[in-house]
Amino acid sequence: MTCAILAPAGPQRSRVLATLHRDERTESLETRQILSATFLGHIIRRAQIEGFEKTLKPHQLAKLPPVARRGQGADEEASPGAKLGPENVLDRAVMEHNLLSASKLYSNITFSGLGVLLSLTPGAAEQMARTMIQQGRLRGTLDQVHNVITFDQAERDTEAGSSNVAAAAGAAAADEQAEEELVNAPETARWDRSIRQAAQAVESIATRIEALVAASA
């Protein structure tokens, strides 16, 4: 479970998280709460991972080398305390997860807005998004003139417009898995889908309210 949570955000990780979340044996584990948050695609805050961080081994908190960055022109808009990049493996996992979650909540977002969400400078947030797009783990386009990232609308419309991070982003293997679930346990599959949709809708509303409050402050 720990390895799945720390894995690079993307369709493959989403499929593993879905399998673990359905497994009844994970309900008794200390990390169940963080598993549910990642599976449902919630934006994860620093306070939420403090308990999870204590369970990690030294190599799972390994420091990451500084990354040479491009697109630093908007960094003067960086919020206080913004990082130049993820500092360790856990940092990177949480930031990439939150970026993927943002792609399900928003049609587009500025580099500075994404930086606030990820606790990164705008340039670092842009670079993380660019890397994930290049690796096929995120669908979207970068507009460096207007400093905006636009997420793929087709991906956001998956499951009747519900932003389900656990969905396999159009991957064929995920489609086969969903088909198998519908055949072998149709009611369970529909129930899981309904729960994910409801939880993600609540998270979307809460995130938008938080953004509006921050903008008006």
C-alpha positions as CSV (number, residue, x, y, z in Angstrom):
1,M,0.0,0.0,0.0
2,T,2.8,2.4,0.9
3,C,4.6,1.8,-2.4
4,A,1.3,2.4,-4.3
5,I,0.8,5.7,-2.6
6,L,4.4,6.8,-3.2
7,A,4.3,5.6,-6.9
8,P,4.3,8.2,-9.7
9,A,0.7,9.5,-10.2
10,G,-1.0,8.2,-13.3
11,P,-3.3,5.5,-14.7
12,Q,-1.3,2.5,-13.5
13,R,-1.1,3.8,-10.0
14,S,-4.9,4.5,-10.0
15,R,-5.7,0.9,-11.0
16,V,-3.5,-0.4,-8.1
17,L,-5.1,2.0,-5.6
18,A,-8.6,0.9,-6.7
19,T,-7.6,-2.8,-6.1
20,L,-6.2,-2.0,-2.7
21,H,-9.2,0.1,-1.7
22,R,-11.6,-2.7,-2.5
23,D,-9.6,-5.2,-0.5
24,E,-11.2,-5.7,3.0
25,R,-7.8,-6.4,4.5
26,T,-6.7,-2.8,4.1
27,E,-9.5,-1.5,6.3
28,S,-7.5,-2.4,9.5
29,L,-4.3,-0.7,8.4
30,E,-3.1,2.7,9.8
31,T,-2.6,4.0,6.3
32,R,-6.2,3.3,5.3
33,Q,-7.2,7.0,5.6
34,I,-4.4,8.2,3.2
35,L,-5.2,5.4,0.9
36,S,-8.9,6.5,0.7
37,A,-7.9,10.1,0.1
38,T,-5.5,9.2,-2.8
39,F,-8.0,6.7,-4.3
40,L,-10.9,9.2,-4.3
41,G,-8.6,11.9,-5.8
42,H,-8.8,14.3,-2.9
43,I,-6.4,17.2,-2.8
44,I,-4.0,16.1,0.0
45,R,-2.8,18.7,2.5
46,R,0.4,18.5,4.5
47,A,-1.4,18.0,7.8
48,Q,-3.1,14.9,6.3
49,I,0.1,13.0,5.6
50,E,2.0,13.6,8.9
51,G,0.8,10.3,10.4
52,F,1.6,8.5,7.1
53,E,5.1,10.1,7.0
54,K,5.9,8.5,10.4
55,T,5.3,5.0,9.0
56,L,7.8,5.4,6.2
57,K,11.3,3.9,6.1
58,P,14.4,6.1,5.5
59,H,14.7,5.2,1.8
60,Q,11.0,6.2,1.3
61,L,11.9,9.7,2.5
62,A,15.1,9.9,0.4
63,K,16.1,13.4,-0.6
64,L,15.8,14.3,-4.3
65,P,18.5,16.2,-6.2
66,P,17.8,19.7,-7.3
67,V,16.2,19.9,-10.7
68,A,17.4,22.3,-13.4
69,R,14.2,24.3,-14.2
70,R,12.9,26.2,-17.2
71,G,10.0,28.5,-17.4
72,Q,10.9,30.6,-14.4
73,G,9.6,33.9,-15.7
74,A,6.5,33.8,-13.6
75,D,8.3,32.9,-10.4
76,E,8.1,36.5,-9.1
77,E,4.4,35.6,-8.4
78,A,5.4,32.7,-6.1
79,S,3.6,32.6,-2.7
80,P,5.7,32.8,0.5
81,G,7.3,29.5,1.4
82,A,6.9,28.1,-2.2
83,K,9.4,25.4,-3.0
84,L,11.7,25.2,-6.0
85,G,10.7,21.5,-6.4
86,P,9.8,18.4,-4.4
87,E,12.4,17.8,-1.6
88,N,12.0,14.1,-1.1
89,V,10.1,11.0,-2.5
90,L,7.0,11.7,-0.4
91,D,6.9,15.4,-1.4
92,R,7.0,14.3,-5.1
93,A,4.3,11.7,-4.7
94,V,1.9,14.2,-3.0
95,M,2.6,17.0,-5.4
96,E,2.0,14.8,-8.5
97,H,-1.1,13.4,-6.9
98,N,-2.5,16.9,-6.3
99,L,-1.6,17.9,-9.8
100,L,-3.5,15.0,-11.2
101,S,-6.5,15.7,-8.9
102,A,-6.5,19.4,-10.1
103,S,-6.8,18.1,-13.6
104,K,-10.1,16.5,-12.6
105,L,-11.4,19.6,-10.8
106,Y,-10.5,22.3,-13.2
107,S,-10.6,22.9,-17.0
108,N,-7.5,25.1,-16.7
109,I,-5.4,26.8,-14.1
110,T,-2.6,29.4,-14.1
111,F,0.9,28.4,-13.3
112,S,0.8,30.6,-10.2
113,G,-2.5,29.1,-9.1
114,L,-1.1,25.6,-9.6
115,G,2.0,26.6,-7.6
116,V,-0.2,27.7,-4.7
117,L,-2.0,24.3,-4.8
118,L,1.3,22.4,-4.9
119,S,3.3,24.7,-2.6
120,L,5.7,25.2,-5.5
121,T,6.9,28.3,-7.4
122,P,5.0,28.8,-10.7
123,G,8.0,27.8,-12.7
124,A,8.4,24.5,-10.7
125,A,4.7,23.8,-11.0
126,E,4.9,24.3,-14.8
127,Q,7.9,21.9,-15.0
128,M,6.2,19.2,-13.0
129,A,3.1,19.5,-15.3
130,R,5.3,19.4,-18.4
131,T,7.1,16.3,-17.2
132,M,3.9,14.4,-16.4
133,I,2.4,15.4,-19.8
134,Q,5.6,14.2,-21.6
135,Q,5.5,10.9,-19.7
136,G,1.8,10.3,-20.6
137,R,0.6,10.5,-17.0
138,L,-1.3,13.7,-17.5
139,R,-3.3,15.0,-20.4
140,G,-3.2,18.7,-21.1
141,T,-1.4,21.6,-22.9
142,L,0.8,24.4,-21.6
143,D,0.4,28.0,-22.8
144,Q,3.7,29.7,-21.8
145,V,2.5,33.0,-23.3
146,H,-0.4,33.3,-20.9
147,N,1.1,31.0,-18.2
148,V,-1.9,28.7,-18.2
149,I,-2.2,24.9,-18.3
150,T,-5.4,23.6,-20.0
151,F,-6.4,20.0,-19.1
152,D,-7.9,17.6,-21.6
153,Q,-11.7,18.0,-21.5
154,A,-12.2,14.5,-22.8
155,E,-10.5,13.0,-19.8
156,R,-12.6,15.2,-17.5
157,D,-15.8,14.0,-19.0
158,T,-15.0,10.3,-18.1
159,E,-17.9,8.7,-16.2
160,A,-20.5,11.3,-17.2
161,G,-18.5,14.2,-16.2
162,S,-17.4,12.9,-12.8
163,S,-13.7,13.7,-12.0
164,N,-12.7,10.2,-11.0
165,V,-9.0,10.1,-10.4
166,A,-9.1,6.3,-9.9
167,A,-10.2,5.9,-13.5
168,A,-7.5,4.7,-15.9
169,A,-7.5,7.8,-18.1
170,G,-8.5,6.0,-21.3
171,A,-6.1,3.2,-20.9
172,A,-7.2,0.0,-22.6
173,A,-6.3,-2.1,-19.6
174,A,-8.6,0.0,-17.3
175,D,-11.5,-0.4,-19.7
176,E,-11.0,-4.2,-19.7
177,Q,-10.9,-4.2,-15.9
178,A,-14.1,-2.1,-15.7
179,E,-15.8,-4.4,-18.1
180,E,-14.9,-7.5,-16.1
181,E,-16.2,-5.9,-12.9
182,L,-19.5,-5.1,-14.6
183,V,-19.9,-8.7,-15.7
184,N,-18.8,-10.4,-12.5
185,A,-20.1,-8.0,-9.9
186,P,-22.3,-5.3,-11.6
187,E,-23.9,-4.0,-8.5
188,T,-20.6,-3.7,-6.6
189,A,-19.1,-1.9,-9.6
190,R,-22.0,0.5,-9.8
191,W,-21.9,1.1,-6.1
192,D,-18.2,1.9,-6.2
193,R,-18.7,4.3,-9.1
194,S,-21.5,6.1,-7.3
195,I,-19.4,6.5,-4.1
196,R,-16.4,7.9,-6.1
197,Q,-18.7,10.3,-8.0
198,A,-20.3,11.6,-4.8
199,A,-17.0,12.0,-2.9
200,Q,-15.3,13.7,-5.9
201,A,-18.3,16.1,-6.3
202,V,-18.0,17.1,-2.6
203,E,-14.2,17.6,-3.0
204,S,-14.7,19.7,-6.1
205,I,-17.1,22.0,-4.4
206,A,-14.9,22.3,-1.3
207,T,-11.8,23.1,-3.4
208,R,-13.7,25.7,-5.4
209,I,-14.9,27.4,-2.2
210,E,-11.4,27.4,-0.8
211,A,-10.1,28.9,-4.0
212,L,-12.7,31.7,-3.9
213,V,-12.0,32.5,-0.3
214,A,-8.3,32.6,-0.9
215,A,-8.9,34.9,-3.9
216,S,-11.0,37.3,-2.0
217,A,-8.7,37.5,1.0
